[in-house]
Amino acid sequence: MTKKNLNLGISNGDSVALADWIRRAKNGDISSYQKVYNLFARKVLNFIHRMVNSIEEAEDLTQETFISVYQKLGTLKDDDRFEPWLFRIARNFVYQSYRVRQPGTISTDIVDEDGQPLNQLADARKNPDEEFQSRELDEVVAKVIASLPEKYREVFVLSAVRRFSYQQVAEIIGRSLPSVKTDIHRARLEVRKRVKEYLQ
């Protein structure tokens, strides 16, 4: 029986390669660790950017995250749990930064793994008027997410943007599954309500 693939957005072939890269990286293979970094850096950057609302700070925290991951990789006991483990480390750096950073500005220029705007909601095949309205809605959604209380913003980004399961979100933030489900539901309701208020 094969273990369930917990690395979202990764094909089975990539998952097998990832396990090999992690094993080699644990033995000090820098090139293998670089491959792991290349696979996850954009995902981590997008997550951190959503949390801190500053692309410059997100880039710095992403680098700190991966330095820490490299240093601690040998402590990872279950390689199949790498992605939740990675995001836990990223989350810790985000919360450390809250204690010392100045309030950031809202930016909407972050892109996803495919080079597309992270908050892109529109089908690319739209006429100019529809495209303008879609971009305007994207900006509203980005502002709404940024304005959520930290407790809700975190679970919303992990579940709705990063597409982690409820169980994985609970594992990343270290809370009970029922509590996480409740907060994700409340966060989604809050996002819907605030988007409607913006558009009125």
C-alpha positions in Angstrom: 0.0 0.0 0.0 1.4 3.4 -0.9 1.2 6.3 1.4 -1.3 9.1 0.6 0.3 12.0 -1.2 -0.1 15.0 1.0 1.8 17.4 -1.2 -1.0 19.4 -2.9 -0.4 20.3 -6.5 2.3 17.7 -7.0 1.9 14.8 -9.4 2.7 11.3 -8.3 5.9 11.4 -10.3 7.0 14.7 -8.7 6.1 13.2 -5.3 8.4 10.3 -5.8 11.1 12.7 -7.0 10.5 14.9 -3.9 11.0 12.0 -1.6 14.3 11.3 -3.2 15.4 14.9 -3.1 14.5 15.2 0.6 16.4 12.0 1.3 19.5 13.2 -0.5 19.2 16.7 1.0 19.2 15.1 4.5 22.6 13.6 3.5 24.0 17.0 2.6 23.2 17.1 -1.1 22.9 20.8 -1.9 21.6 20.3 -5.4 18.8 18.2 -4.2 17.8 20.8 -1.6 17.9 23.4 -4.4 15.3 21.3 -6.2 13.1 21.2 -3.1 13.5 24.9 -2.8 12.6 25.5 -6.4 9.4 23.4 -6.0 8.1 25.2 -3.0 9.6 28.7 -2.8 6.8 30.4 -4.7 4.1 28.7 -2.7 5.7 29.8 0.6 6.3 33.3 -0.7 2.6 33.6 -1.7 1.4 32.3 1.7 3.7 34.7 3.6 2.8 37.6 1.4 -0.9 37.1 2.1 -0.1 37.2 5.8 2.2 40.2 6.0 1.0 42.3 3.1 4.5 43.3 2.1 6.3 41.6 -0.8 9.8 42.8 0.5 9.1 41.3 3.9 7.7 38.2 2.4 10.8 37.6 0.3 13.0 38.0 3.4 10.9 35.7 5.5 10.8 33.1 2.7 14.6 33.1 2.7 14.7 32.7 6.4 12.2 29.9 6.2 14.2 27.9 3.8 17.5 28.5 5.7 15.7 27.1 8.8 14.3 24.2 6.8 17.7 23.2 5.5 19.1 23.4 9.1 16.3 21.3 10.5 15.6 18.9 7.7 17.3 16.1 9.5 14.7 16.3 12.3 11.9 15.6 9.8 10.8 12.0 10.6 8.1 11.5 8.0 9.2 12.8 4.6 5.5 12.5 3.4 4.7 15.3 5.9 7.2 17.7 4.4 4.8 20.3 3.0 2.7 20.8 6.2 6.1 20.8 8.2 7.4 23.5 5.8 4.4 25.7 6.1 4.5 25.4 10.0 8.0 26.8 9.8 6.9 29.6 7.5 4.0 30.4 9.8 6.4 30.6 12.8 8.5 33.2 11.0 5.4 35.2 10.1 4.4 35.4 13.8 7.9 36.2 14.9 7.8 39.1 12.4 4.5 40.5 13.8 6.3 41.3 17.0 8.9 43.6 15.3 7.5 44.8 12.0 5.7 48.0 11.1 2.3 47.7 9.5 2.7 46.8 5.9 1.0 48.1 2.8 -1.4 46.1 0.8 0.0 44.9 -2.5 -1.7 42.8 -5.2 1.3 42.1 -7.5 2.2 38.6 -6.2 2.0 35.8 -8.7 1.4 32.1 -8.4 3.6 29.1 -9.5 2.4 29.6 -13.1 3.2 33.4 -13.1 -0.4 34.3 -12.8 -1.8 36.8 -10.3 -2.5 34.9 -7.1 -5.9 36.5 -6.6 -6.8 36.0 -10.2 -10.5 35.1 -10.4 -11.2 35.8 -14.0 -11.2 33.6 -17.1 -8.6 35.0 -19.4 -11.0 34.9 -22.3 -13.0 38.0 -21.4 -13.8 41.2 -23.3 -12.1 44.4 -22.1 -15.0 45.5 -19.9 -15.3 42.2 -18.2 -11.5 42.0 -17.7 -11.5 45.4 -16.1 -14.4 44.4 -13.7 -12.6 41.2 -12.9 -9.3 43.0 -12.1 -11.3 45.4 -9.9 -12.9 42.4 -8.1 -9.5 40.8 -7.6 -8.2 43.9 -5.9 -11.3 44.0 -3.7 -10.7 40.3 -2.7 -7.1 41.0 -1.9 -7.9 43.9 0.3 -10.6 42.0 2.1 -8.3 39.1 2.8 -5.6 41.5 4.1 -8.2 43.2 6.4 -9.3 39.9 8.0 -8.2 39.4 11.7 -5.0 37.3 11.8 -6.9 34.3 13.1 -9.2 34.2 10.1 -6.8 35.4 7.5 -4.4 32.6 8.3 -6.9 29.8 7.9 -8.5 31.4 4.9 -5.2 31.7 3.0 -4.2 28.1 3.9 -7.6 26.6 2.9 -9.0 28.8 0.1 -5.8 30.1 -1.5 -3.2 27.4 -0.8 -5.9 24.6 -0.9 -4.8 22.7 2.1 -7.4 20.3 3.6 -8.9 21.0 7.0 -6.7 18.4 8.6 -3.6 19.9 7.1 -4.5 23.4 8.2 -5.0 22.1 11.7 -1.6 20.4 11.6 0.1 23.5 10.3 -1.3 25.9 12.9 -1.4 23.4 15.8 -5.1 23.6 16.6 -7.9 21.1 16.8 -9.8 20.1 13.7 -13.2 21.3 14.9 -11.8 24.7 15.8 -10.1 25.0 12.4 -13.3 24.1 10.6 -15.3 26.7 12.5 -12.8 29.5 11.8 -12.6 28.6 8.1 -16.3 28.7 7.8 -16.5 32.1 9.7 -13.6 33.5 7.5 -15.4 32.5 4.3 -18.6 34.1 5.5 -16.7 37.3 6.5 -15.0 37.4 3.1 -18.3 37.1 1.3 -19.9 39.8 3.4 -17.0 42.3 3.0 -16.8 41.7 -0.7 -20.5 42.5 -1.0 -19.9 45.7 1.1 -17.1 46.8 -1.2 -19.2 46.3 -4.3 -22.3 48.1 -3.1 
